[in-house]
């Protein structure tokens, strides 16, 4: 076991607790690299008490004072990027370049948090002679963030900098499959000068999630994961009168037209379907070919063949994930889909016990097939064919999800039609992964998101704060009207 057994991080310390543990396996080779505690309500309660104790002093500091911690934290992310990237690779299985890009995004969102003193300022207006109204933002209190396995560093940092700069104290519950990065984040925040108790890490699985949803001392919960779990977290958290924002799964459609630039489209589609081994909610998983685009499909296959497991394609998270992905492919093939590129039964020399699925492209997939409707979460592209733009939009609109959609064309009119009619929260034009950059926010529609607002960017300010409205009158001699 390369790393020592993990502990929860409460009130600035890694604490010993008598808890059941789970093995942490590296997807790269299947080896055990650590173990993680499976916490329940008691551990969450200890974290809440720690956060509550720290909240009053932290929230009483000015936002300009609070943000200084995150200037230092940003520097520490930059200084330790190599170590952090290697840690992500070990516990998640993605390539080192993908892991590094993940930390670079964490740096970007932290940089945005450092701008919050300017962006989140309140408002003041003289509404009548001698009378002014003002709005001030206040933190919620103790909040929680529940994060997934696919981005062990980036997704926690979608929430940590903004929520804490805005004055909240936070409890992080990372995926039990990738718990190492969370503890390293805790160490860096302490090194940056964050007071003890403002940030806590509670490890665990379902019981820890349910405890977070149920605990009366937690005011708000953010969640990123599958749609099934997002629904459950949203329903359970809001039933306890919490503020909840839960991001779920996706089935992203790339609509490709014959006039699209062949090389640019092929490279974008191939990268989108295989990046992070397809384990991201922005991955291309469904392509709608509108008209005669065989020349582009051939080029996509050619580009995908350059992506090799163990070299420039990482592992999927677990043996179970590998089996599930390959079962989707086999079922689609039996149902009449044509396999243009087959990534089943992939093996990497020297890492035979790792969990790898190669790039897989299926043509002539029908919209009613499971692989066309459900989130596969692997490096698999399903191609559906149609002759009209209206039919392509119908296919996209029929999806339960609505995270992202992209169109590949050289026609501005066609692009505008897709932008206006696709049912998704994030749209790309000739871009395979249309992730907004800060300060623009990340978030989908339909069953890809439950709750109001988005998790990053300016929209996140609304989620992590509450407004206090004050009306002030000092001059009794002022002329009065109905507003005063």
C-alpha positions in Angstrom: 0.0 0.0 0.0 1.7 3.1 -1.2 -0.1 5.6 1.0 -1.1 5.3 4.6 -4.7 4.8 5.6 -6.7 8.0 5.2 -8.4 9.9 8.0 -11.1 12.4 8.2 -9.9 16.0 8.5 -11.7 17.9 11.3 -10.8 21.2 13.0 -7.5 21.4 11.2 -6.3 17.8 12.1 -6.5 14.3 10.6 -8.4 12.5 13.3 -8.4 8.8 14.3 -11.9 7.3 14.4 -12.9 3.7 14.8 -14.6 3.3 11.5 -15.0 0.5 8.9 -12.7 1.1 5.9 -12.7 0.4 2.2 -9.7 -0.4 -0.1 -8.7 2.3 -2.6 -7.5 0.7 -5.8 -5.6 2.4 -8.6 -7.4 1.9 -11.9 -4.0 2.0 -13.7 -3.0 -1.5 -12.4 -5.6 -2.6 -9.9 -3.3 -2.3 -7.0 -4.4 -1.2 -3.6 -2.9 2.2 -2.8 -4.7 3.2 0.4 -7.8 2.7 2.5 -10.6 5.1 3.3 -12.9 5.3 6.3 -16.6 4.9 5.8 -18.0 7.6 8.0 -21.6 8.0 9.2 -23.7 10.5 11.1 -21.3 10.8 14.0 -18.3 11.9 11.9 -20.5 14.4 10.0 -21.8 15.8 13.3 -18.2 16.3 14.5 -17.3 18.1 11.3 -20.4 20.3 11.6 -19.5 21.2 15.2 -16.0 22.1 14.1 -17.3 24.2 11.2 -19.9 26.0 13.3 -17.2 26.9 15.8 -15.0 28.4 13.1 -17.8 30.1 11.2 -18.5 33.1 13.4 -14.9 34.4 13.3 -14.4 33.6 9.7 -17.6 35.2 8.5 -16.9 38.3 10.6 -13.7 39.0 8.7 -14.1 41.2 5.6 -14.2 39.5 2.2 -10.9 41.2 1.4 -9.3 39.6 4.4 -10.8 36.2 3.6 -9.6 36.2 0.0 -6.0 36.6 1.0 -6.0 32.9 1.9 -6.9 32.0 -1.6 -4.2 34.1 -3.2 -1.8 31.9 -1.3 -3.8 28.8 -2.1 -3.6 29.5 -5.8 0.2 29.9 -5.5 0.4 26.5 -3.7 -1.7 24.8 -6.4 0.7 26.2 -9.0 3.8 25.3 -6.9 2.6 21.7 -6.3 1.0 21.0 -9.7 3.3 18.1 -10.6 2.6 16.3 -7.3 -1.1 17.0 -7.4 -1.3 15.7 -11.0 0.5 12.5 -10.2 -1.9 11.9 -7.3 -4.9 12.4 -9.5 -3.4 10.0 -12.1 -2.8 7.3 -9.4 -6.3 7.4 -7.9 -8.4 8.2 -11.0 -6.4 6.6 -13.8 -6.5 9.5 -16.3 -3.4 10.5 -18.2 -0.8 12.8 -16.6 -1.6 15.5 -19.1 -5.3 15.3 -18.3 -4.6 15.4 -14.6 -2.4 18.5 -15.0 -5.2 20.2 -17.0 -7.6 19.4 -14.1 -5.3 21.2 -11.6 -5.0 24.1 -14.1 -8.8 24.4 -14.0 -8.7 24.4 -10.2 -6.2 27.3 -10.4 -8.5 29.2 -12.8 -11.6 28.8 -10.5 -9.5 29.8 -7.5 -8.4 32.9 -9.5 -12.0 33.7 -10.0 -12.7 33.4 -6.3 -9.9 36.0 -5.7 -12.0 38.4 -7.8 -15.1 38.0 -5.6 -14.5 41.2 -3.5 -15.1 43.2 -6.7 -17.8 40.9 -8.2 -20.0 40.2 -5.1 -20.2 43.8 -3.8 -23.6 44.9 -2.5 -25.8 47.7 -4.0 -27.0 51.0 -2.7 -29.5 53.5 -4.2 -31.3 56.6 -3.0 -34.8 55.6 -3.7 -36.4 58.8 -2.4 -35.1 62.1 -1.1 -33.3 61.3 2.2 -34.1 57.5 1.9 -31.6 54.9 0.7 -32.0 51.1 0.1 -29.0 48.8 0.2 -28.4 45.1 -0.4 -25.6 43.2 1.4 -24.6 39.6 0.9 -24.2 37.3 3.9 -22.8 33.7 4.1 -25.2 30.9 4.8 -23.2 29.2 7.5 -22.0 25.6 7.4 -22.3 24.2 3.8 -21.3 20.9 2.2 -19.9 19.7 -1.1 -20.3 16.1 -2.3 -18.0 15.4 -5.2 -17.5 12.6 -7.8 -14.6 10.3 -8.8 -13.9 11.7 -12.2 -12.3 15.0 -11.2 -10.7 14.5 -7.7 -9.2 18.0 -7.6 -11.2 20.2 -10.0 -14.8 19.5 -8.9 -14.0 20.1 -5.2 -12.4 23.4 -6.3 -15.6 24.3 -8.2 -17.1 24.9 -4.7 -14.3 25.3 -2.1 -12.9 28.7 -3.1 -16.2 30.5 -3.8 -18.1 29.2 -0.8 -15.3 29.9 1.7 -14.3 33.3 0.3 -18.0 34.3 0.6 -17.8 33.5 4.3 -19.1 30.0 4.7 -17.5 27.1 6.5 -17.4 23.9 4.5 -17.5 20.1 4.8 -16.2 18.2 1.7 -17.3 14.6 1.1 -15.2 13.3 -1.8 -15.9 10.1 -3.7 -14.7 7.2 -1.7 -13.0 5.9 -4.9 -10.7 8.9 -5.1 -10.2 10.3 -1.6 -6.5 11.1 -1.7 -6.7 14.5 -3.5 -9.2 15.8 -0.9 -6.8 15.3 2.0 -4.0 17.0 0.1 -6.3 19.9 -0.7 -7.0 20.2 3.1 -3.2 20.3 3.8 -2.7 23.1 1.2 -5.6 25.2 2.5 -4.0 25.0 6.0 -0.7 25.9 4.6 -2.3 28.9 2.9 -3.5 30.1 6.3 -7.1 29.0 6.4 -8.2 28.9 10.1 -8.9 25.4 11.5 -12.5 24.3 11.2 -13.4 26.4 8.2 -12.7 23.4 5.9 -13.3 19.8 6.9 -13.2 16.5 5.0 -15.5 13.6 5.9 -14.8 10.4 3.9 -17.4 7.8 3.2 -20.1 6.4 0.9 -23.9 6.5 1.0 -24.2 6.8 4.8 -22.1 9.9 4.8 -24.1 11.5 2.0 -27.4 10.8 3.8 -26.0 12.2 7.0 -25.0 15.4 5.2 -28.5 15.7 3.7 -30.1 15.1 7.1 -28.0 17.1 9.4 -29.9 20.2 10.7 -26.6 22.2 11.1 -25.9 22.1 7.3 -27.5 25.0 5.4 -26.7 24.1 1.8 -25.4 21.1 -0.2 -23.8 20.9 -3.6 -23.5 17.6 -5.4 -22.0 16.3 -8.6 -22.5 12.8 -9.8 -25.0 10.5 -11.5 -28.6 11.7 -12.2 -30.0 8.9 -10.0 -28.0 10.0 -7.0 -28.5 13.7 -7.8 -32.2 13.3 -7.7 -32.0 11.5 -4.4 -29.7 14.1 -2.8 -31.9 16.9 -4.1 -35.1 15.3 -2.8 -33.6 14.4 0.6 -31.8 17.6 1.2 -34.7 19.9 0.2 -37.1 17.8 2.3 -34.9 18.9 5.2 -35.3 22.5 4.1 -31.8 22.9 2.8 -30.6 24.8 -0.3 -29.5 22.1 -2.8 -27.8 22.2 -6.2 -27.3 18.8 -7.6 -25.6 18.2 -11.0 -26.3 14.8 -12.6 -25.4 12.9 -15.7 -25.4 13.7 -19.4 -25.9 12.4 -22.9 -24.2 15.0 -25.0 -25.1 15.2 -28.7 -22.7 16.4 -31.4 -24.7 17.3 -34.5 -22.4 17.1 -37.6 -23.2 18.5 -41.0 -21.5 17.7 -44.4 -20.0 21.2 -44.7 -18.1 20.9 -41.4 -14.4 21.2 -41.5 -13.3 17.6 -41.7 -10.0 17.7 -39.8 -11.2 20.1 -37.1 -14.4 18.1 -36.6 -12.7 14.7 -36.4 -10.0 15.8 -34.0 -12.6 17.5 -31.7 -15.0 14.6 -31.7 -12.3 12.0 -31.1 -10.9 14.1 -28.3 -14.3 14.7 -26.7 -15.3 11.1 -26.7 -12.0 9.8 -25.3 -10.9 12.5 -23.0 -10.7 11.3 -19.4 -11.6 7.9 -20.8 -15.1 9.3 -21.5 -15.7 9.7 -17.8 -16.9 13.3 -17.8 -20.3 14.9 -18.1 -19.2 16.9 -21.1 -18.0 14.0 -23.2 -19.3 13.4 -26.7 -21.3 10.2 -26.4 -23.9 10.6 -29.2 -23.2 12.0 -32.7 -26.1 12.8 -35.0 -24.9 12.7 -38.6 -27.1 14.9 -40.8 -26.8 13.9 -44.5 -23.7 12.5 -46.2 -20.9 12.8 -43.7 -19.1 9.5 -44.2 -15.9 11.3 -45.1 -16.0 12.9 -41.6 -16.9 9.6 -39.9 -13.9 7.9 -41.6 -11.7 10.7 -40.3 -13.0 10.4 -36.8 -12.2 6.7 -36.8 -8.8 7.4 -38.1 -8.2 10.0 -35.3 -9.6 7.7 -32.6 -7.2 4.9 -33.7 -4.3 7.1 -32.6 -5.6 7.1 -29.0 -4.1 4.1 -27.3 -5.0 2.7 -23.8 -2.1 3.2 -21.4 -0.4 5.8 -23.6 -2.7 8.7 -24.3 -5.9 7.1 -23.0 -6.3 6.5 -19.3 -8.1 3.8 -17.4 -11.8 3.7 -16.4 -12.4 3.9 -12.6 -13.1 0.3 -11.8 -13.5 -3.3 -13.0 -17.3 -2.9 -12.6 -17.2 0.3 -14.8 -15.2 -1.6 -17.5 -17.7 -4.4 -17.5 -20.7 -2.1 -17.7 -19.3 -0.1 -20.6 -18.4 -3.2 -22.6 -21.9 -4.6 -21.9 -23.4 -1.5 -23.5 -21.2 -2.0 -26.6 -22.1 -5.7 -26.9 -25.8 -5.1 -26.5 -25.8 -2.3 -29.2 -23.9 -4.6 -31.6 -26.4 -7.4 -31.1 -29.2 -4.8 -31.7 -27.9 -3.9 -35.1 -25.3 -1.2 -34.6 -22.1 -1.5 -36.7 -18.8 -1.5 -34.8 -16.4 0.8 -36.6 -13.8 0.7 -33.9 -13.8 -1.8 -31.0 -12.2 -1.0 -27.6 -13.5 -4.1 -25.7 -11.0 -6.4 -24.0 -8.2 -3.8 -24.0 -5.0 -4.8 -22.2 -2.0 -2.7 -21.3 1.3 -4.5 -21.1 2.7 -4.6 -17.6 -0.7 -3.4 -16.2 -2.8 -6.4 -17.1 -4.9 -5.9 -14.0 -5.8 -2.3 -14.9 -9.2 -1.2 -16.0 -9.0 -0.2 -19.7 -11.5 0.3 -22.5 -10.3 1.4 -25.9 -11.9 4.0 -28.1 -15.1 2.5 -29.5 -17.3 3.9 -32.4 -20.7 2.5 -33.3 -22.5 3.5 -36.4 -26.2 3.1 -37.3 -27.3 3.3 -33.7 -31.0 3.9 -33.4 -32.4 6.5 -31.1 -34.4 4.0 -29.1 -31.4 1.9 -28.2 -30.1 2.0 -24.6 -26.7 3.1 -25.7 -28.3 6.1 -27.5 -30.3 7.1 -24.4 -28.3 6.2 -21.3 -25.1 7.6 -20.0 -22.3 5.1 -20.8 -19.5 7.1 -19.1 -16.7 5.5 -21.2 -14.8 6.3 -24.4 -17.7 5.3 -26.6 -19.3 7.2 -29.5 -22.8 6.2 -30.8 -23.6 7.6 -34.3 -27.2 8.1 -35.4 -28.1 9.2 -38.9 -30.7 11.5 -40.2 -31.3 13.7 -43.2 -32.7 16.9 -41.8 -31.7 19.4 -39.1 -35.2 19.3 -37.6 -34.9 15.5 -37.1 -31.5 16.0 -35.5 -32.9 18.4 -33.1 -35.8 16.0 -32.3 -33.2 13.4 -31.4 -31.4 15.8 -29.1 -34.5 17.1 -27.5 -35.8 13.6 -26.8 -32.9 13.0 -24.3 -33.8 13.2 -20.7 -30.5 15.0 -20.1 -29.5 18.5 -21.1 -25.9 19.1 -20.1 -24.3 20.0 -23.5 -24.8 19.9 -27.2 -22.5 20.9 -30.1 -22.9 21.6 -33.8 -20.2 21.2 -36.4 -20.8 23.3 -39.5 -19.5 26.3 -41.5 -23.0 27.8 -41.8 -23.9 30.5 -39.4 -27.6 30.0 -40.0 -27.4 26.3 -39.2 -25.3 27.0 -36.1 -27.9 29.6 -34.9 -30.8 27.1 -35.4 -29.0 24.5 -33.2 -28.1 27.1 -30.6 -31.8 28.3 -30.4 -33.4 24.9 -30.4 -31.1 22.4 -28.6 -32.3 21.6 -25.1 -29.1 22.0 -23.2 -27.5 24.4 -20.8 -24.1 24.6 -22.6 -23.7 24.8 -26.4 -20.7 24.5 -28.6 -20.1 25.5 -32.2 -17.3 23.5 -33.7 -16.2 22.7 -30.2 -16.3 19.1 -28.8 -16.3 20.1 -25.1 -18.1 23.4 -24.7 -17.2 24.1 -21.1 -17.6 27.8 -20.2 -14.5 29.5 -18.8 -14.6 31.7 -15.7 -16.5 33.9 -15.0 -19.1 32.1 -17.1 -20.9 29.4 -15.1 -21.1 25.6 -15.5 -24.5 23.9 -15.4 -26.9 22.0 -17.6 -30.7 21.7 -18.0 -33.3 19.0 -17.6 -32.2 15.9 -15.7 -28.6 17.1 -15.8 -29.2 19.6 -13.0 -31.6 19.9 -10.0 -31.8 23.2 -8.3 -31.5 26.8 -9.2 -28.3 28.5 -10.5 -25.0 27.1 -11.5 -22.1 25.7 -9.5 -19.3 27.9 -10.8 -18.8 31.5 -12.0 -21.0 34.5 -11.1 -24.1 32.3 -10.8 -22.5 30.5 -7.8 -22.5 33.7 -5.8 -26.3 33.5 -5.5 -26.1 29.9 -4.2 -23.6 30.5 -1.5 -25.0 33.7 -0.1 -28.2 35.2 1.2 -29.3 38.9 0.8 -30.1 41.4 3.5 -32.1 44.4 2.4 -31.8 47.6 4.5 -33.8 50.8 4.1 -32.4 53.9 5.9 -33.7 57.4 6.5 -31.8 60.0 8.5 -33.4 63.3 7.5 -36.8 63.9 9.0 -37.1 67.2 7.2 -37.0 65.7 3.8 -40.0 65.9 1.6 -41.9 62.6 1.8 -44.0 60.6 -0.6 -45.3 57.1 -0.8 -41.8 55.7 -1.0 -40.6 57.3 2.2 
